[in-house]
Amino acid sequence: MQPVRSQPRSAPDGAPSSASPRIVIIGAGPTGLAAGYRLRELGYDNWVMLEARDKVGGLASSEKSANGFTYDIGGHVLFSHYEYFDRLFDKLLGDEYQLLLRESWVWMCDRFLPYPFQNNIKYLPKEVVLECLLGLVEAQKQPLDVSRFRNFEELIHGVFGAGIAKYFMMPYNFKVWAHPPKMMNKEWIGERVSVVDIKRVLGNVVLDRDDAGWGPNSTFKYPLHGGTGGLFERMQPYVADNLRLNTPVSHVDVDAKEVVLADGSRERSDILMNTMPLDVLVKGMTGDGPEGIRCEASRLRHSGGYIVGIGLKQPSPSKKCWMYFPESNAPFYRVTYLSNYSPEVVPDARTHYSLLAEVSHSEFKPVDRRKVVEDTIQGMVNVKLLRKEDRADIVDAHLIERDYTYPTPSLERDGALHAVLPWLETKDIYSRGRFGAWRYEVGNMDHSVAQGVEWVNRILQDDVANELTYLAKRGC
Ligand SMILES: Cc1cc2nc3c(=O)[nH]c(=O)nc-3n(C[C@H](O)[C@H](O)[C@H](O)COP(=O)(O)OP(=O)(O)OC[C@H]3O[C@@H](n4cnc5c(N)ncnc54)[C@H](O)[C@@H]3O)c2cc1C
């Protein structure tokens, strides 16, 4: 595709359209906001951003409860892979952020052990340690050749062995993804699952060594004001002139090159950047979409989430950041001490603290919405985050629901994406972001911002070769 300002594009009837075609962006989450920000940065005016909700930020926004607690849509930890993102963060927040030391834990067998699990099994009962070590030794008899694993479950067993698979990797991953690991591919993993160094594991057990070191980042930044959403709200002034909130898109009329809004009105769209879930976009499309494309898009899988915020009138009892819960005694897979991230997310940090729990759901893992808050509180008691008597100090319980929280890297995913995304591009529809591009491995906040920016560089500057994040070729 040529850069839009250097070559007029064709209108559907063959007549040349203007040298500055109309760009429509669906969604004002991090991807859409970043695209809008970049369009403005490059001085391009002919665009509009349509957002269904009454605020920006998408899944990276935050909500303030009636009792004055601020909650994110799940624990959001910012690890940037991009200089552009770092500069943007500095420009938007200046010094109004907290620099936090990553401190994550796993709750198992009635105790906490530092993450990563496999490096800290020494904390577990001796028979569990033995089972984990024997499984690991057995697994490592085979040379590590990831290509022989057909799915994520096989990779878990092949890399970690039967013991670690049984106690942590299998139950934890089912809890997060709400899909059996055997339905998932192994391509998404990259740096996200820390693999095993058997000498290190054995050394830690025999020498009774603590080992919380993992991955490239030991610190992360968090906005001082407004939770995670505070970062993206600060992008709003840069896109405000072109932003329409409370404007849900009903569907896209592909042949007419129009976006149809829920109120029935239409927006001309020479070029469309979509960030709403790809399966929803394709299902609703009208026009001459081949049936095969709809069929491929319908094969994409995802999970939804219940995010439960609990506020207590007590000083924070812990310095922990977040904790993983693989066992069945609690419905959540992760809980964050959110008030340890910023004192501003609670009414008074000297006397209050907050916990943020994440519960996934899908057709394979149904969750009773009516009971999820109570089950979460009971789960917190079961795993000793709360004592029974702490219930009397709970002054806030806030439920956030989203049908789309994790794009599942299922076995069918890459085939479906390879069919759907290039076809859309032949219609000048570009689907990007966490659920627009459906690639979990490039679906974090920094990746999403990069996807928005790199897409604009491609459209305005013909920088096709560098749209790498979307292709999952950088960052992970
Ligand atoms: C539980 C959870 C934990 C996470 N943890 C982390 C983390 O630790 N670190 C990290 O970096 N990232 C994390 N993320 C990911 C982060 O939230 C995403 O990277 C980011 O929000 C994706 O941005 P996006 O713009 O692509 O999509 P979204 O945020 O989903 O934004 C899409 C926007 O489109 C709008 N929209 C949808 N349909 C329509 C329609 N029909 N018409 C108009 N508008 C529409 C939505 O309202 C939304 O505002 C987490 C996400 C979740 C759910």
The ligand as an SDF file (V2000), in Angstrom:
LIG
                    3D

 53 58  0  0  0  0  0  0  0  0999 V2000
   -7.3390   -9.2330   33.0320 C   0  0  0  0  0  0  0  0  0  0  0  0
   -6.3300   -8.4650   32.2060 C   0  0  0  0  0  0  0  0  0  0  0  0
   -5.0470   -8.2950   32.6650 C   0  0  0  0  0  0  0  0  0  0  0  0
   -4.1250   -7.5770   31.9040 C   0  0  0  0  0  0  0  0  0  0  0  0
   -2.8560   -7.4040   32.3860 N   0  0  0  0  0  0  0  0  0  0  0  0
   -1.9750   -6.6740   31.6750 C   0  0  0  0  0  0  0  0  0  0  0  0
   -0.6820   -6.4370   32.1830 C   0  0  0  0  0  0  0  0  0  0  0  0
   -0.3240   -6.8840   33.2700 O   0  0  0  0  0  0  0  0  0  0  0  0
    0.1790   -5.6820   31.4320 N   0  0  0  0  0  0  0  0  0  0  0  0
   -0.1840   -5.1630   30.2260 C   0  0  0  0  0  0  0  0  0  0  0  0
    0.6260   -4.4650   29.6130 O   0  0  0  0  0  0  0  0  0  0  0  0
   -1.3980   -5.3880   29.7180 N   0  0  0  0  0  0  0  0  0  0  0  0
   -2.3040   -6.1280   30.4020 C   0  0  0  0  0  0  0  0  0  0  0  0
   -3.5510   -6.3590   29.8950 N   0  0  0  0  0  0  0  0  0  0  0  0
   -3.8130   -5.9820   28.4980 C   0  0  0  0  0  0  0  0  0  0  0  0
   -4.2920   -4.5660   28.2590 C   0  0  0  0  0  0  0  0  0  0  0  0
   -5.4920   -4.3150   28.9240 O   0  0  0  0  0  0  0  0  0  0  0  0
   -4.4390   -4.4710   26.7390 C   0  0  0  0  0  0  0  0  0  0  0  0
   -3.1470   -4.4820   26.1970 O   0  0  0  0  0  0  0  0  0  0  0  0
   -5.0690   -3.2620   26.1610 C   0  0  0  0  0  0  0  0  0  0  0  0
   -6.1940   -2.8240   26.8530 O   0  0  0  0  0  0  0  0  0  0  0  0
   -5.4690   -3.5610   24.7190 C   0  0  0  0  0  0  0  0  0  0  0  0
   -5.8320   -2.3890   24.0740 O   0  0  0  0  0  0  0  0  0  0  0  0
   -6.7360   -2.3980   22.7760 P   0  0  0  0  0  0  0  0  0  0  0  0
   -6.9670   -0.9870   22.4400 O   0  0  0  0  0  0  0  0  0  0  0  0
   -6.1330   -3.2800   21.7630 O   0  0  0  0  0  0  0  0  0  0  0  0
   -8.0990   -3.1180   23.1960 O   0  0  0  0  0  0  0  0  0  0  0  0
   -9.1760   -2.7180   24.2780 P   0  0  0  0  0  0  0  0  0  0  0  0
   -8.5290   -2.2160   25.4970 O   0  0  0  0  0  0  0  0  0  0  0  0
  -10.0650   -3.9090   24.3610 O   0  0  0  0  0  0  0  0  0  0  0  0
   -9.9580   -1.5120   23.6060 O   0  0  0  0  0  0  0  0  0  0  0  0
  -10.9090   -1.6980   22.5960 C   0  0  0  0  0  0  0  0  0  0  0  0
  -11.9090   -0.5510   22.6550 C   0  0  0  0  0  0  0  0  0  0  0  0
  -12.8720   -0.7520   21.6390 O   0  0  0  0  0  0  0  0  0  0  0  0
  -14.1550   -0.4050   22.1530 C   0  0  0  0  0  0  0  0  0  0  0  0
  -15.1740   -1.1080   21.3800 N   0  0  0  0  0  0  0  0  0  0  0  0
  -15.4410   -2.4330   21.3540 C   0  0  0  0  0  0  0  0  0  0  0  0
  -16.4780   -2.6880   20.5430 N   0  0  0  0  0  0  0  0  0  0  0  0
  -16.8660   -1.4970   20.0300 C   0  0  0  0  0  0  0  0  0  0  0  0
  -17.8830   -1.0990   19.1230 C   0  0  0  0  0  0  0  0  0  0  0  0
  -18.7250   -1.9920   18.5840 N   0  0  0  0  0  0  0  0  0  0  0  0
  -17.9940    0.2140   18.8190 N   0  0  0  0  0  0  0  0  0  0  0  0
  -17.1520    1.1340   19.3320 C   0  0  0  0  0  0  0  0  0  0  0  0
  -16.1720    0.8090   20.2230 N   0  0  0  0  0  0  0  0  0  0  0  0
  -16.0240   -0.4860   20.5590 C   0  0  0  0  0  0  0  0  0  0  0  0
  -14.0850   -0.8730   23.6040 C   0  0  0  0  0  0  0  0  0  0  0  0
  -15.0590   -0.2390   24.4080 O   0  0  0  0  0  0  0  0  0  0  0  0
  -12.6680   -0.4950   23.9780 C   0  0  0  0  0  0  0  0  0  0  0  0
  -12.5910    0.8040   24.5140 O   0  0  0  0  0  0  0  0  0  0  0  0
   -4.4920   -7.0580   30.6350 C   0  0  0  0  0  0  0  0  0  0  0  0
   -5.7920   -7.2310   30.1810 C   0  0  0  0  0  0  0  0  0  0  0  0
   -6.7080   -7.9300   30.9490 C   0  0  0  0  0  0  0  0  0  0  0  0
   -8.1040   -8.0930   30.4450 C   0  0  0  0  0  0  0  0  0  0  0  0
  1  2  1  0
  2  3  1  0
  2 52  2  0
  3  4  2  0
  4  5  1  0
  4 50  1  0
  5  6  2  0
  6  7  1  0
  6 13  1  0
  7  8  2  0
  7  9  1  0
  9 10  1  0
 10 11  2  0
 10 12  1  0
 12 13  2  0
 13 14  1  0
 14 15  1  0
 14 50  1  0
 15 16  1  0
 16 17  1  0
 16 18  1  0
 18 19  1  0
 18 20  1  0
 20 21  1  0
 20 22  1  0
 22 23  1  0
 23 24  1  0
 24 25  2  0
 24 26  1  0
 24 27  1  0
 27 28  1  0
 28 29  2  0
 28 30  1  0
 28 31  1  0
 31 32  1  0
 32 33  1  0
 33 34  1  0
 33 48  1  0
 34 35  1  0
 35 36  1  0
 35 46  1  0
 36 37  1  0
 36 45  1  0
 37 38  2  0
 38 39  1  0
 39 40  1  0
 39 45  2  0
 40 41  1  0
 40 42  2  0
 42 43  1  0
 43 44  2  0
 44 45  1  0
 46 47  1  0
 46 48  1  0
 48 49  1  0
 50 51  2  0
 51 52  1  0
 52 53  1  0
M  END
$$$$
